[in-house]
Amino acid sequence: MMHVKKCLAGLLIGLLAVFLVGCGETVTPEKVDSNTSSQEKEDANPTAQDAENQKPPAPQTFAVGEQIKMGDLIFVVNSVRDSEGDQFIKPQQGHVYKMVDVTLENVGNESDVISSLMMFSLSDADGYKYNVTIGPETKGSLDGELQPGRKMRGELTFEVPKDAKGLELLFEPNVFGFGQAIVKLH
């Protein structure tokens, strides 16, 4: 009897996981441009036949200062700076802290939960991925509930080798990983 309950519980958990993954939608990042009308955007969309004849596009990358809309969130990387740490927190030998100043805005009708640890990471030209870490002298925080029409600004800290090249900030607003925006930091 206990074995049947365990099997049933495992089956239910598996079905729930498949359901949640199936309910997610891919969110494509798009640059926010106030000069482009919605009709121009519709005219620029390829037909279904054109899409079949094309190779999958390379991931679109954005620059520091560009506003990027993903779902109901608009985000912008305001600036990037290096830090050697302070008297209490220092990076390991040969590393530096990259401090990335980001603003998020909720343009939807429902609140969003923001998690810097789950939504942001950094990668370099060699394919290494760096997660948000605790750093010195950060301004603001990108964690918590973001109500509709509100903005949140804060710095993300990443510890990377001093000689790391091609750094890119990866933003994935959906915890299931459907859609990613890439901002080139160098």
N, C-alpha and C positions, 0 to 999 in steps of 0.2 A: 504494500500500500504506500509506503514511504517512497519507494522507487517511482511509482506512478506520479506522485505529487511533484517530485523533482523533475521528471520528464515534462510534465505539464507546465511547470513554472518556466523551465528552459525554453519550451516552445512558445509560450506567451511573450517572453522577453525577446526572443528572436523575431517574432511577428511584429512586435512593437518597434524594434529597430528598423526592420524593412519598411514599415509604414512611415516612420519619421524621415527616413532617407528619401522615400518616394514622394513625400509631401514637400520637400525642399525645392526651391527653384533657383536656377542659375541667375545670378545678378551680374550684369555686364557693366564695367565701369565706363562712364562717359564724361568727357570734359564739359563743364558748364560754360556755355557761351551765350551771353545775353544778346548777341547780334543775330543769332540764327533763329528763324521762325520755325514753328512746328511743321508748316507745309514744306519748307526746304528740307527738313529732316526726313519727311515721308518720301519726297522725291529722290533723296539720296539713297534710300534703302534698295538693295538689289532684289530682283524677283527670285522666286523659288528656283527657277531653272538656272539663273546665274549662280546661285549659291551652290547648286549641285556640281557645277563645272569648276569651281574654285577650290584650291587647297585651303585647309584650315589656316586662318590668319595668325600671324605671330602675335603674341600678347602685346597689347598696347601699353606703352609706358608714358608716364607723365613727368613733368618737371616740378621742382620746388616752386611754390607760388601759384600753381594751377589748381583751380577748384575742380573736384572730381565727385560726381554723383553716383552712388551705388544704392539702389533701392530708395529708401527714404532718408538716407544720410548723405550729406555733402561734407567732404573733408578736404583740407588743404594742409600741406606741409609749409609752414611759415618760414622756418630757418633750420639750419643745422650748425652745431658748434662742437668743438672738441673740449674735453676736460681731462686734466691729469688727476682729478680727485681733490680731496681736501685732507685735513690732518687726520680724519677718522676713516674715510673710505677712499681707497686707492685701487686702481686697476692692477692686475698682475704685471710683472716685468714684461716689457715689449708690447703692452696693450694700451689702449686709450678708451675713454668713454666717448661715445657719439651721443650727443644730446639733440634729439629731434623734436622741435616745437610744432605741435599739430593742433588744428582747430576742427571740431566736429559740429555740424548743425543738423538738427532733426527737422526735416521739411515735411514729414508725414503727419498723420492724424493720431498716432499712438506713440506711447513712450517706448524708448529702446534702452536696453541694458548694455552699457559699454564696459568692456573688459580689456584693458591694455595687454594683459598677458595672453588672452585668447585671440585677439583680433590683429595684433601687430607682430611682425618679426622683421629681421634684417638679413639680407643675403649678400654675398660678395661674388666677384667674377669667377672664383674657383668653385662655387656651389655650396660653400659653407653657410649655414643658417645660424643666426644669433637671436636669442630670445631677450625680451625685456628683462632688465635686471635692476636692482636697487643701486642708485647712484647718488652722488653728492649734489647739493645745490640745485635740485630740480625745481622748476616753477610749475605750479598747478598739478592736476592729476586728471588722467583720462579714464576714470573708473566711476561707475555709478549709473544711476538712472538719468536719462536725457529726455525731458518732456518735449512734446511737439512745439516747434517754434523757438526752441532754446538752443544755445551754443555752449560748448564745453571746450576749454583750451588747457593744454598742459604739455609737459615735456616727457618724452620717452627716453630711457637710458639704455644703451647697448654697449657691452664691452667687446671691443674688436681689436685684432692686431693692428699696430701702427701702420704697417705696410699693406693693409687690406685695400684692394682696388675694386672699382665697379660696384660700390655699395648701393643697394636698392631697398627701400622700405616696402614691405608687403602688407597690404591691408585686406583682411578677410572679415567683413562684417557679419557673416553667417557662420556660426560655430560648426556647421556641418561641412564647410569648405566649398560652398557653391558660389564661385565668383571671387576674383582677386584683382586688386588694383596695384600697380607697381609704380613707384616714384623713384626716379634716378636721383641719388643724392650727390653725385660727383659729376 
